[in-house]
Amino acid sequence: MDTAPSTTTALKRIQDLEAQYLFSTYTRVPLLLERGKGVFVYDSTGKKYLDFITGIGVNALGYAHPRLLAVIKEQSKLLIHSSNMYYNAYQGPLAEKLTKASRMERAFFTVSGAEAAECALKVARAVAQKISPDKYELVAVDHSFHGRTMGALSVTGQTEYRTPFGPLLPKVHFVPANDVAALTAAVNANTCAIILEPVQGEGGIHVLETSFLRAAADLARQHQASLIFDEIQCGMGRTGKLFAHQWTDLVPDILITAKPIASGYPLGACMARGAAATALTSHSHGTTFGGGPLACRLGIEVLDILDREEMYAHIRAMGERLKQGLEVLAKKHKFVKEVRGKGLMLGMEFDRPAKPVFDSMVEQGLLANVTHTYTIRMLPPYILEEQHVDKALRIVGKALRAAKKA
């Protein structure tokens, strides 16, 4: 029996099913997406949308990329999953590529960013416990986001996410972004790790200053704490370099990434160097699905596609074109407080809730999302061209004019 709903009633039927059978954890945009091609997605009515959120930064190479489709077709006929009881042909090669590109030494593969964050916290604890049993305090940043599992949630600097699930990990201290004095005061001999995103995503697109990152590195070294850079969203080319921290000369002890690493297939990674690289021993950690042959083969293909300076130059150029265009629009509309971000990770903040602007954008065929209530977040695909940027700017401009009149 064909269980696919007809086009005319598709969205309503799916909404009714989800309302009855799913946990009510999502406030969805009322669109039923069915397919994607290049920089566009199509809903159940056939309407086309320019996608500037890419599954929250996951589909960085757009949709139906021919090289990725070829890998999926070939590898899915051979072996999709085998568990970590056995070797597969792609986990080691992907680990080599990632660690060499990031100046790390070893990697552990996961299926999500949250799982990578949990791994990072365990690694940091393992290192710290060899120094002192009292060394378990954590320092994180206000408005940060590291995931929704218990450890990752504990270091997420957004009270509304943490409060319903307490008590969480003890002795977690939050400091304002770019406040070196507050950071210095929070770190002590019992600090296990400092965890931060070089560019905050869920918190509203905030770029951490190099001086703040450097202070974190210095304090971590001074107090024998692990420095964790969370590049789940800002890594894998998003800012115009493979990793956002590579705009500096700093190297963390632990680096986590996920989202676009396999461009749509679930995969994440926790990488480490020095003492952190050997902190986990046999049976001290594990995962059922992480590092499977299909996921890792896709990760290798994504890295091969990204591994060209012209790709990063393109990301930087398109990001600058988009940012400059948004800044021009901001000057025309006083309720726009700021445009910020780096590369193709941009946010436009308003002095009022952003939803009316967002709704207008969707109606006109442009997908982004609202984060932190007041900010429109844009994470476009790396393969976009000038005409796509210009089309998005026209739509945003129209949405701003409509919001101004409302």
C-alpha positions in Angstrom: 0.0 0.0 0.0 1.3 3.5 -0.9 1.6 5.4 2.4 2.8 8.7 0.8 0.1 11.4 1.2 -1.2 13.2 -1.8 0.2 16.6 -2.6 -2.9 18.6 -1.6 -3.2 17.1 1.9 0.4 16.1 2.5 1.4 18.8 5.0 -1.8 18.5 7.1 -1.6 14.7 7.3 2.0 14.8 8.4 1.2 17.5 10.9 -1.6 15.5 12.4 0.5 12.3 12.6 3.4 14.2 14.3 1.0 15.9 16.7 -0.2 12.5 17.8 2.9 10.4 17.8 6.0 12.6 18.2 7.5 14.3 21.2 6.5 17.9 21.0 10.1 19.2 20.9 10.1 21.2 17.6 8.2 24.3 16.5 8.4 23.6 12.8 8.1 25.9 9.9 4.9 24.8 8.1 6.7 23.4 5.1 6.9 19.8 3.9 10.2 19.6 2.1 10.5 16.7 -0.4 13.7 17.2 -2.5 16.7 19.4 -3.1 19.0 20.2 -6.0 22.0 22.5 -5.8 21.2 25.5 -3.6 17.4 24.9 -3.8 14.9 22.8 -2.0 11.3 22.0 -3.0 8.2 21.5 -0.9 5.2 19.2 -1.4 3.4 21.8 -3.5 6.5 22.1 -5.8 7.4 25.6 -4.6 11.2 26.3 -4.8 13.2 27.8 -2.0 16.7 29.2 -2.0 18.2 27.5 1.1 20.3 29.7 3.3 20.1 27.5 6.4 21.2 24.1 4.8 19.8 21.9 7.5 21.5 24.1 10.1 24.8 24.2 8.3 24.8 20.5 7.4 24.2 20.5 3.7 27.2 22.7 3.0 27.7 21.3 -0.5 24.1 21.8 -1.4 21.8 19.0 -2.5 22.3 16.1 -4.8 26.0 16.8 -5.2 27.1 14.4 -8.0 30.3 13.3 -6.2 28.5 12.5 -3.0 25.7 10.7 -4.8 28.3 8.5 -6.5 29.8 7.6 -3.2 26.4 6.8 -1.6 25.4 4.7 -4.6 28.6 2.7 -4.6 29.3 2.3 -0.9 25.7 1.5 0.0 25.9 -1.6 -2.2 29.0 -2.7 -0.4 28.7 -1.9 3.4 26.8 0.8 5.2 27.5 -0.2 8.8 29.7 -2.8 10.5 30.2 -1.6 14.1 33.5 -0.7 15.7 34.2 -4.4 16.5 35.9 -4.5 13.1 38.1 -2.4 10.9 36.7 -0.6 7.9 38.5 0.9 4.9 37.7 4.5 5.6 37.9 5.4 9.3 41.7 5.5 9.5 42.1 7.5 6.3 39.6 10.1 7.3 41.2 10.4 10.8 44.5 11.0 9.1 43.1 13.7 6.8 41.3 15.5 9.7 44.1 15.3 12.2 46.8 16.5 9.8 44.6 19.4 8.6 43.9 20.5 12.2 47.3 19.8 13.8 45.6 17.2 16.0 47.0 13.7 16.7 44.1 11.3 17.1 40.3 11.3 16.4 37.2 9.6 17.6 34.1 9.5 15.3 30.6 10.1 16.5 27.2 10.5 14.8 26.5 14.1 16.1 28.0 17.2 17.5 26.5 16.6 20.9 28.1 13.2 21.0 31.4 14.8 20.0 31.0 17.3 22.8 30.4 14.5 25.3 33.5 12.8 24.1 35.5 16.0 24.6 34.3 16.4 28.1 35.2 12.8 29.0 38.7 13.3 27.5 39.2 16.4 29.5 38.1 14.7 32.7 40.3 11.8 32.0 43.3 14.1 31.6 42.4 16.1 34.7 41.8 13.2 37.0 45.4 12.1 36.5 46.4 15.5 38.0 43.9 15.7 40.9 40.5 14.3 41.9 39.3 17.8 42.6 40.1 19.0 39.1 36.7 18.8 37.4 35.4 22.4 37.1 34.5 23.7 33.7 34.5 27.2 32.2 32.2 28.1 29.3 30.8 31.2 27.6 27.4 32.9 27.9 25.1 32.3 25.0 27.1 29.3 23.9 25.6 26.0 22.6 27.3 22.7 22.7 24.4 20.2 22.5 21.3 18.8 24.3 22.8 15.7 26.0 23.5 16.1 29.7 27.2 17.0 29.6 27.0 19.2 26.5 23.9 20.9 28.0 25.8 21.5 31.3 28.3 23.8 29.4 25.6 25.4 27.2 25.4 29.1 28.2 21.7 29.5 27.8 19.6 29.2 31.0 16.4 28.3 29.2 17.9 25.1 27.8 19.5 24.0 31.1 16.9 24.8 33.8 14.3 22.1 33.1 16.9 19.3 33.4 18.9 20.1 36.5 20.9 19.2 38.4 23.5 19.1 35.7 27.3 18.8 35.9 28.6 20.7 39.0 31.0 23.6 39.1 30.4 25.0 35.6 31.2 28.7 35.4 29.9 30.9 32.6 31.6 34.1 31.5 30.6 36.8 29.0 32.1 36.5 25.5 35.3 38.4 25.0 35.6 39.4 28.7 39.2 38.5 29.5 38.9 39.7 33.1 35.9 37.5 33.8 37.6 34.5 32.1 40.7 35.0 34.1 38.7 35.1 37.4 36.8 31.9 36.5 39.8 29.7 35.7 41.7 28.1 38.7 43.8 25.1 39.7 40.6 22.9 39.7 39.6 23.8 36.2 39.4 20.8 34.0 38.6 22.5 30.7 37.7 25.7 29.0 35.2 25.1 26.2 34.2 27.7 23.6 33.0 28.2 20.0 35.3 30.5 18.0 32.1 31.7 16.3 28.9 31.1 18.3 26.0 29.9 16.2 22.9 29.1 18.2 23.7 32.0 20.5 23.2 34.5 17.7 26.3 34.5 15.5 29.0 36.1 17.7 32.7 36.0 16.7 35.0 35.6 19.7 37.9 38.0 19.5 41.4 36.6 19.0 42.5 38.2 22.3 39.8 36.2 24.1 40.8 33.0 22.5 44.5 33.6 23.2 43.7 34.4 26.9 41.8 31.1 27.1 44.8 29.2 25.6 47.2 30.9 28.0 45.0 30.2 31.1 44.5 26.6 30.1 48.2 26.1 29.8 48.9 28.0 33.1 46.4 25.8 35.0 46.9 22.5 33.2 43.4 22.6 31.8 42.3 21.3 28.4 41.3 24.0 25.8 38.3 22.7 23.8 37.3 24.4 20.6 33.8 23.5 19.5 33.6 23.9 15.8 30.5 21.8 15.2 28.9 24.7 13.4 31.7 27.1 12.5 34.2 24.4 11.3 34.6 22.4 8.0 35.0 25.5 5.8 32.1 27.6 7.1 34.2 30.7 7.9 36.5 30.5 4.8 39.1 28.2 6.4 38.8 24.6 7.3 38.4 25.5 10.9 37.5 28.9 12.3 40.4 28.9 14.9 42.8 28.7 12.0 42.3 32.4 11.5 44.6 32.6 14.5 47.8 30.7 15.3 46.2 28.9 18.2 45.8 25.2 18.4 43.4 23.7 21.0 44.0 20.5 23.0 40.7 19.1 21.9 38.7 20.0 18.8 35.2 18.9 17.9 33.3 19.1 14.7 30.2 17.7 13.0 27.4 19.1 10.9 28.8 19.4 7.3 31.6 16.8 7.7 29.7 14.3 5.6 27.4 16.9 4.0 24.1 15.4 5.1 25.0 12.0 6.5 25.3 11.8 10.3 29.0 12.1 11.4 30.9 14.0 14.0 34.5 13.9 15.3 36.4 14.6 18.5 40.1 15.2 17.9 42.9 15.7 20.4 46.6 16.2 20.8 49.2 15.8 23.5 48.0 14.1 26.8 44.4 14.4 25.5 45.1 12.2 22.5 46.0 9.2 24.7 43.6 9.8 27.6 41.0 7.3 26.4 42.0 3.7 26.5 40.4 0.4 25.4 36.8 0.1 26.5 36.8 3.6 28.2 34.6 5.0 25.4 32.7 3.8 22.4 29.9 4.2 20.0 27.7 1.9 17.9 27.2 4.0 14.8 30.1 6.4 14.8 32.7 6.0 12.1 30.8 3.7 9.8 32.2 3.0 6.3 29.6 5.0 4.4 29.8 8.0 6.8 33.6 8.0 6.7 33.9 7.5 2.9 31.5 10.5 2.5 33.7 12.5 5.0 36.8 11.8 2.8 34.9 12.9 -0.3 33.8 16.1 1.4 37.4 16.9 2.5 38.6 16.2 -1.0 36.1 18.7 -2.4 37.0 21.3 0.2 40.7 20.8 -0.2 41.2 23.5 -2.8 42.2 27.1 -2.0 39.7 28.3 -4.6 36.9 26.7 -2.6 37.8 28.7 0.5 38.4 31.8 -1.5 34.9 31.4 -3.0 33.4 31.0 0.5 35.1 34.1 1.7 34.1 36.1 -1.4 30.5 35.0 -1.3 30.4 35.6 2.5 31.8 39.1 2.0 29.3 39.9 -0.8 26.4 38.8 1.4 27.6 40.6 4.5 28.2 43.9 2.7 24.7 43.6 1.1 23.2 43.0 4.5 25.1 45.9 6.0 23.7 48.2 3.2 20.2 47.1 4.1 20.9 47.6 7.8 21.7 51.3 7.2 18.3 51.7 5.6 16.4 50.2 8.5 17.0 51.5 12.0 15.5 48.5 13.7 18.4 46.4 12.4 21.0 46.6 15.3 23.9 44.7 13.7 25.1 42.4 11.0 27.9 40.1 12.1 29.7 36.9 11.4 32.5 35.4 9.3 32.5 33.7 5.9 29.2 32.1 5.2 28.1 32.2 8.8 26.2 35.4 9.2 23.5 36.9 11.5 21.3 40.0 11.3 20.1 41.2 14.7 17.0 43.4 15.3 15.7 45.5 18.2 12.5 43.4 18.1 11.6 39.7 17.5 12.9 38.6 14.1 10.0 36.3 13.2 8.0 38.7 11.0 11.1 39.3 8.8 11.7 35.5 8.8 8.1 34.7 7.8 8.3 37.2 4.9 11.5 35.7 3.7 10.0 32.2 3.7 6.9 33.4 1.9 9.2 34.9 -0.8 11.2 31.6 -1.2 14.2 32.2 1.1 15.0 29.8 4.0 17.1 30.9 7.0 16.2 30.7 10.7 15.6 32.7 13.8 18.0 32.2 16.7 18.1 33.8 20.1 14.7 35.4 19.2 16.1 38.6 17.6 18.6 37.3 15.1 18.2 35.9 11.5 20.9 33.3 11.0 22.2 32.4 7.6 24.3 29.4 6.8 24.2 29.2 3.0 25.7 26.4 0.9 29.3 26.8 -0.1 28.4 26.3 -3.8 26.2 29.4 -4.1 27.0 32.0 -6.7 26.7 35.8 -7.0 23.2 35.6 -8.4 22.0 33.6 -5.4 23.5 36.1 -3.0 21.9 38.9 -4.9 18.5 37.2 -5.0 18.7 36.6 -1.2 19.5 40.3 -0.6 16.5 41.4 -2.7 14.2 39.1 -0.7 15.6 40.3 2.7 15.3 43.9 1.6 11.6 43.4 0.7 11.0 41.6 4.0 12.6 44.5 5.9 10.5 47.0 4.1 7.4 45.0 5.0 8.4 44.7 8.6 9.0 48.4 8.8 5.5 49.2 7.6 3.8 46.7 10.0 
